[in-house]
Amino acid sequence: MDAALIRAVIKVESNFNPDAVSHAGALGLMQVLPQTAGDYGVDERQQLFDLATNIAVGTRHLKRLLLKYRNISRALSAYHAGEGNEAQFRRIGVFVETRKYTVLVIKYFQQYRQK
């Protein structure tokens, strides 16, 4: 995984705040949902506030989405809005918030790659 992409996701998801909690219940730097973390063997909600655990789970999840969709924009959309919603996007269009999210992550990704 490209470290610049992970850094860009962290920037947009939590602005580097390891204690971030979203309105949807996503936690930590990469804003991982506890249900998603469970898919990767992390069953304790509190573990998602551990920097290494959060980044490891978020990175594994994003990598799986990149392999599944083979398109960075679609993978980021699925990361942000959920895989179930990504399947619907092909028919009804991306949520405005998710579209903005994807554009912003890609913008930071490009900036971080240049450094």
N, CA, C and O of each residue as an XYZ file, in Angstrom:
460
protein
N       0.847     -1.191      0.000
C       0.000      0.000      0.000
C       0.882      1.241      0.000
O       1.931      1.294      0.643
N       0.423      2.214     -0.732
C       1.141      3.482     -0.827
C       0.894      4.295      0.451
O      -0.250      4.609      0.781
N       1.962      4.627      1.157
C       1.842      5.378      2.408
C       1.170      6.732      2.180
O       0.474      7.234      3.062
N       1.372      7.319      1.010
C       0.744      8.609      0.712
C      -0.778      8.474      0.660
O      -1.495      9.387      1.069
N      -1.268      7.353      0.165
C      -2.724      7.140      0.119
C      -3.278      6.974      1.529
O      -4.319      7.541      1.861
N      -2.593      6.206      2.351
C      -3.050      6.014      3.737
C      -3.044      7.350      4.466
O      -3.988      7.675      5.187
N      -1.996      8.112      4.282
C      -1.913      9.435      4.915
C      -3.057     10.337      4.448
O      -3.634     11.068      5.252
N      -3.386     10.291      3.163
C      -4.484     11.101      2.617
C      -5.826     10.686      3.216
O      -6.654     11.536      3.543
N      -6.036      9.387      3.357
C      -7.284      8.899      3.967
C      -7.367      9.385      5.410
O      -8.416      9.860      5.846
N      -6.278      9.270      6.146
C      -6.264      9.729      7.540
C      -6.549     11.227      7.625
O      -7.306     11.673      8.487
N      -5.943     11.997      6.732
C      -6.160     13.443      6.726
C      -7.642     13.767      6.567
O      -8.189     14.581      7.311
N      -8.278     13.136      5.607
C      -9.683     13.446      5.321
C     -10.613     12.826      6.357
O     -11.599     13.448      6.753
N     -10.313     11.620      6.794
C     -11.192     10.931      7.749
C     -11.191     11.583      9.131
O     -12.254     11.809      9.710
N     -10.010     11.886      9.660
C      -9.930     12.333     11.057
C      -9.068     13.567     11.272
O      -8.959     14.060     12.394
N      -8.460     14.064     10.216
C      -7.499     15.160     10.324
C      -6.423     14.833     11.364
O      -6.006     15.690     12.144
N      -5.985     13.568     11.353
C      -4.913     13.059     12.217
C      -5.278     13.045     13.703
O      -4.390     13.069     14.554
N      -6.565     13.006     14.021
C      -7.023     12.944     15.410
C      -7.270     11.479     15.777
O      -8.246     10.888     15.315
N      -6.401     10.885     16.601
C      -6.561      9.466     16.936
C      -7.783      9.167     17.803
O      -8.172      8.008     17.947
N      -8.390     10.207     18.381
C      -9.558     10.018     19.238
C     -10.872     10.356     18.523
O     -11.923     10.439     19.158
N     -10.808     10.546     17.224
C     -11.994     10.939     16.458
C     -13.069      9.852     16.510
O     -12.779      8.657     16.455
N     -14.326     10.310     16.620
C     -15.500      9.436     16.572
C     -16.504     10.117     15.651
O     -16.871     11.271     15.873
N     -16.945      9.410     14.625
C     -17.907     10.000     13.687
C     -19.332      9.826     14.185
O     -19.592      9.068     15.120
N     -20.251     10.542     13.543
C     -21.674     10.406     13.880
C     -22.171      8.990     13.581
O     -23.166      8.547     14.153
N     -21.476      8.280     12.682
C     -21.872      6.903     12.337
C     -21.210      5.863     13.238
O     -21.493      4.670     13.132
N     -20.316      6.328     14.135
C     -19.670      5.413     15.061
C     -18.307      4.912     14.612
O     -17.744      4.010     15.231
N     -17.767      5.494     13.532
C     -16.426      5.120     13.085
C     -15.402      5.743     14.036
O     -15.612      6.833     14.568
N     -14.293      5.031     14.238
C     -13.350      5.408     15.289
C     -11.923      5.579     14.796
O     -11.483      4.909     13.861
N     -11.211      6.490     15.444
C      -9.781      6.623     15.267
C      -9.342      7.315     13.994
O     -10.137      7.921     13.276
N      -8.053      7.204     13.738
C      -7.430      7.902     12.611
C      -8.092      7.608     11.273
O      -8.374      8.523     10.499
N      -8.339      6.330     11.001
C      -8.895      5.951      9.698
C     -10.405      5.757      9.748
O     -11.019      5.284      8.790
N     -10.995      6.133     10.888
C     -12.447      6.081     11.051
C     -13.011      4.711     10.666
O     -13.827      4.587      9.753
N     -12.559      3.706     11.379
C     -12.975      2.327     11.147
C     -14.206      2.029     11.989
O     -14.242      2.325     13.183
N     -15.207      1.442     11.357
C     -16.391      1.006     12.091
C     -16.062     -0.266     12.866
O     -15.339     -1.122     12.358
N     -16.577     -0.404     14.082
C     -16.323     -1.626     14.845
C     -16.723     -2.899     14.099
O     -16.037     -3.916     14.208
N     -17.827     -2.858     13.341
C     -18.250     -4.036     12.582
C     -17.199     -4.422     11.542
O     -16.902     -5.601     11.349
N     -16.646     -3.416     10.882
C     -15.599     -3.665      9.889
C     -14.359     -4.232     10.567
O     -13.753     -5.178     10.064
N     -13.984     -3.666     11.693
C     -12.814     -4.150     12.432
C     -12.980     -5.615     12.802
O     -12.013     -6.377     12.776
N     -14.207     -6.017     13.149
C     -14.477     -7.409     13.479
C     -14.140     -8.356     12.341
O     -13.734     -9.495     12.573
N     -14.308     -7.885     11.104
C     -13.963     -8.703      9.930
C     -12.470     -8.984      9.866
O     -12.039     -9.924      9.198
N     -11.688     -8.179     10.553
C     -10.231     -8.301     10.538
C      -9.685     -8.756     11.897
O      -8.497     -8.598     12.179
N     -10.554     -9.317     12.728
C     -10.126     -9.900     13.994
C      -9.996     -8.946     15.158
O      -9.460     -9.317     16.202
N     -10.475     -7.725     15.004
C     -10.422     -6.756     16.105
C     -11.839     -6.622     16.656
O     -12.702     -5.995     16.042
N     -12.060     -7.218     17.813
C     -13.414     -7.284     18.361
C     -13.695     -6.264     19.458
O     -14.851     -6.040     19.819
N     -12.663     -5.655     19.981
C     -12.841     -4.679     21.046
C     -12.866     -3.271     20.465
O     -11.890     -2.837     19.852
N     -13.947     -2.570     20.647
C     -14.100     -1.200     20.147
C     -12.922     -0.318     20.562
O     -12.413      0.470     19.765
N     -12.502     -0.458     21.800
C     -11.434      0.383     22.349
C     -10.106      0.187     21.613
O      -9.284      1.102     21.563
N      -9.893     -1.003     21.041
C      -8.648     -1.268     20.307
C      -8.495     -0.344     19.099
O      -7.379     -0.105     18.638
N      -9.603      0.172     18.590
C      -9.542      1.033     17.409
C      -8.958      2.406     17.715
O      -8.678      3.178     16.798
N      -8.773      2.714     18.986
C      -8.113      3.967     19.352
C      -6.599      3.791     19.453
O      -5.865      4.766     19.619
N      -6.138      2.549     19.353
C      -4.708      2.289     19.288
C      -4.251      2.611     17.863
O      -4.797      2.079     16.897
N      -3.246      3.485     17.739
C      -2.812      3.966     16.422
C      -2.445      2.827     15.475
O      -2.922      2.784     14.341
N      -1.608      1.915     15.932
C      -1.145      0.829     15.070
C      -2.295     -0.071     14.645
O      -2.373     -0.472     13.484
N      -3.180     -0.389     15.566
C      -4.323     -1.247     15.243
C      -5.245     -0.563     14.249
O      -5.664     -1.180     13.269
N      -5.563      0.695     14.486
C      -6.466      1.427     13.603
C      -5.901      1.513     12.189
O      -6.609      1.267     11.213
N      -4.631      1.860     12.089
C      -4.022      1.983     10.761
C      -3.934      0.616     10.083
O      -4.164      0.509      8.879
N      -3.606     -0.420     10.837
C      -3.515     -1.762     10.253
C      -4.862     -2.217      9.702
O      -4.941     -2.719      8.580
N      -5.919     -2.041     10.490
C      -7.251     -2.464     10.047
C      -7.723     -1.611      8.871
O      -8.205     -2.143      7.871
N      -7.586     -0.302      8.988
C      -8.011      0.579      7.906
C      -7.268      0.293      6.612
O      -7.863      0.295      5.534
N      -5.971      0.047      6.718
C      -5.158     -0.245      5.539
C      -5.553     -1.576      4.915
O      -5.680     -1.671      3.694
N      -5.746     -2.598      5.731
C      -6.177     -3.904      5.195
C      -7.514     -3.785      4.491
O      -7.721     -4.364      3.425
N      -8.419     -3.028      5.094
C      -9.745     -2.872      4.497
C      -9.648     -2.119      3.165
O     -10.255     -2.527      2.174
N      -8.896     -1.035      3.145
C      -8.746     -0.271      1.912
C      -8.058     -1.106      0.836
O      -8.447     -1.049     -0.331
N      -7.056     -1.871      1.209
C      -6.374     -2.732      0.241
C      -7.340     -3.747     -0.360
O      -7.324     -3.993     -1.566
N      -8.174     -4.329      0.483
C      -9.166     -5.292     -0.023
C     -10.118     -4.628     -1.011
O     -10.473     -5.217     -2.032
N     -10.530     -3.399     -0.702
C     -11.432     -2.674     -1.602
C     -10.739     -2.313     -2.916
O     -11.353     -2.376     -3.981
N      -9.474     -1.938     -2.842
C      -8.722     -1.634     -4.072
C      -8.596     -2.876     -4.952
O      -8.719     -2.789     -6.174
N      -8.355     -4.013     -4.341
C      -8.264     -5.259     -5.104
C      -9.624     -5.650     -5.689
O      -9.708     -6.155     -6.809
N     -10.664     -5.415     -4.932
C     -12.013     -5.764     -5.393
C     -12.466     -4.874     -6.545
O     -12.957     -5.382     -7.554
N     -12.312     -3.572     -6.418
C     -12.844     -2.633     -7.413
C     -11.844     -2.271     -8.506
O     -12.235     -1.851     -9.595
N     -10.552     -2.435     -8.214
C      -9.501     -2.116     -9.195
C      -9.617     -0.693     -9.747
O      -9.272     -0.420    -10.897
N     -10.111      0.200     -8.889
C     -10.304      1.596     -9.248
C     -10.252      2.394     -7.949
O     -11.028      2.142     -7.028
N      -9.341      3.348     -7.880
C      -9.149      4.065     -6.622
C     -10.394      4.849     -6.204
O     -10.728      4.889     -5.019
N     -11.077      5.467     -7.155
C     -12.277      6.244     -6.809
C     -13.376      5.349     -6.261
O     -14.020      5.692     -5.269
N     -13.595      4.211     -6.895
C     -14.632      3.287     -6.406
C     -14.250      2.702     -5.055
O     -15.102      2.551     -4.179
N     -12.981      2.375     -4.883
C     -12.532      1.833     -3.593
C     -12.713      2.861     -2.482
O     -13.171      2.525     -1.390
N     -12.357      4.107     -2.755
C     -12.540      5.168     -1.753
C     -14.016      5.412     -1.468
O     -14.392      5.652     -0.321
N     -14.850      5.352     -2.490
C     -16.298      5.501     -2.283
C     -16.824      4.402     -1.375
O     -17.623      4.657     -0.474
N     -16.371      3.178     -1.617
C     -16.798      2.050     -0.785
C     -16.265      2.191      0.631
O     -16.959      1.848      1.588
N     -15.047      2.687      0.778
C     -14.463      2.898      2.106
C     -15.302      3.921      2.870
O     -15.559      3.752      4.062
N     -15.720      4.961      2.198
C     -16.452      6.048      2.851
C     -17.913      5.710      3.110
O     -18.416      5.922      4.213
N     -18.586      5.191      2.110
C     -20.040      5.009      2.208
C     -20.469      3.565      2.434
O     -21.644      3.301      2.686
N     -19.539      2.643      2.349
C     -19.865      1.232      2.535
C     -19.991      0.512      1.205
O     -20.404      1.086      0.197
N     -19.626     -0.758      1.231
C     -19.649     -1.545     -0.001
C     -21.049     -1.705     -0.572
O     -21.220     -1.698     -1.792
N     -22.036     -1.845      0.272
C     -23.405     -1.978     -0.213
C     -23.850     -0.757     -0.983
O     -24.531     -0.868     -2.003
N     -23.468      0.398     -0.498
C     -23.814      1.633     -1.196
C     -23.034      1.784     -2.494
O     -23.561      2.305     -3.477
N     -21.785      1.333     -2.508
C     -20.969      1.429     -3.726
C     -21.633      0.675     -4.876
O     -21.607      1.135     -6.017
N     -22.221     -0.471     -4.583
C     -22.897     -1.241     -5.628
C     -24.053     -0.446     -6.224
O     -24.300     -0.533     -7.427
N     -24.756      0.315     -5.417
C     -25.875      1.128     -5.895
C     -25.403      2.355     -6.660
O     -26.118      2.847     -7.534
N     -24.202      2.864     -6.347
C     -23.708      4.079     -6.987
C     -23.636      3.939     -8.499
O     -23.843      4.912     -9.224
N     -23.351      2.762     -8.970
C     -23.220      2.568    -10.424
C     -24.543      2.846    -11.125
O     -24.563      3.168    -12.312
N     -25.647      2.723    -10.393
C     -26.962      2.962    -10.982
C     -27.509      4.340    -10.665
O     -28.114      4.977    -11.528
N     -27.307      4.811     -9.440
C     -27.990      6.045     -9.033
C     -27.055      7.232     -8.826
O     -27.522      8.341     -8.567
N     -25.769      7.025     -8.935
C     -24.826      8.122     -8.700
C     -24.375      8.164     -7.253
O     -25.090      7.739     -6.346
N     -23.195      8.676     -7.062
C     -22.566      8.731     -5.742
C     -23.211      9.813     -4.880
O     -23.606     10.867     -5.379
N     -23.312      9.537     -3.573
C     -23.758     10.561     -2.644
C     -22.833     11.771     -2.777
O     -21.628     11.611     -2.972
N     -23.382     12.958     -2.673
C     -22.591     14.179     -2.813
C     -21.435     14.184     -1.811
O     -20.305     14.509     -2.175
N     -21.703     13.831     -0.572
C     -20.667     13.819      0.466
C     -19.546     12.844      0.100
O     -18.369     13.143      0.302
N     -19.909     11.694     -0.431
C     -18.914     10.692     -0.805
C     -18.104     11.147     -2.010
O     -16.900     10.903     -2.080
N     -18.747     11.796     -2.941
C     -18.032     12.324     -4.106
C     -16.991     13.358     -3.656
O     -15.848     13.338     -4.112
N     -17.400     14.257     -2.759
C     -16.472     15.264     -2.237
C     -15.322     14.599     -1.481
O     -14.164     14.997     -1.612
N     -15.654     13.595     -0.700
C     -14.650     12.845      0.056
C     -13.611     12.246     -0.890
O     -12.408     12.397     -0.675
N     -14.071     11.578     -1.918
C     -13.180     10.910     -2.862
C     -12.252     11.904     -3.548
O     -11.050     11.659     -3.660
N     -12.800     13.016     -4.002
C     -11.997     14.050     -4.657
C     -10.943     14.595     -3.697
O      -9.793     14.805     -4.085
N     -11.334     14.823     -2.450
C     -10.411     15.376     -1.462
C      -9.284     14.395     -1.133
O      -8.122     14.791     -1.045
N      -9.622     13.127     -0.952
C      -8.584     12.129     -0.664
C      -7.596     12.064     -1.822
O      -6.385     12.031     -1.601
N      -8.091     12.045     -3.037
C      -7.201     11.976     -4.202
C      -6.331     13.226     -4.290
O      -5.157     13.138     -4.650
N      -6.889     14.377     -3.969
C      -6.103     15.626     -3.964
C      -4.946     15.527     -2.978
O      -3.806     15.833     -3.328
N      -5.231     15.099     -1.740
C      -4.167     14.957     -0.742
C      -3.186     13.854     -1.141
O      -1.980     13.994     -0.939
N      -3.685     12.785     -1.691
C      -2.831     11.681     -2.149
C      -1.794     12.203     -3.140
O      -0.607     11.898     -3.024
N      -2.239     12.974     -4.091
C      -1.317     13.541     -5.087
C      -0.311     14.486     -4.432
O       0.868     14.483     -4.786
N      -0.778     15.291     -3.481
C       0.131     16.209     -2.777
C       1.184     15.435     -1.989
O       2.372     15.750     -2.055
N       0.744     14.417     -1.240
C       1.668     13.659     -0.409
C       2.658     12.848     -1.243
O       3.792     12.628     -0.815
N       2.246     12.407     -2.410
C       3.158     11.648     -3.283
C       4.290     12.525     -3.797
O       5.386     12.036     -4.072
N       4.028     13.812     -3.926
C       5.034     14.728     -4.456
C       6.087     15.112     -3.431
O       7.141     15.639     -3.789
N       5.812     14.854     -2.168
C       6.757     15.230     -1.092
C       7.841     14.198     -0.937
O       8.718     14.347     -0.086
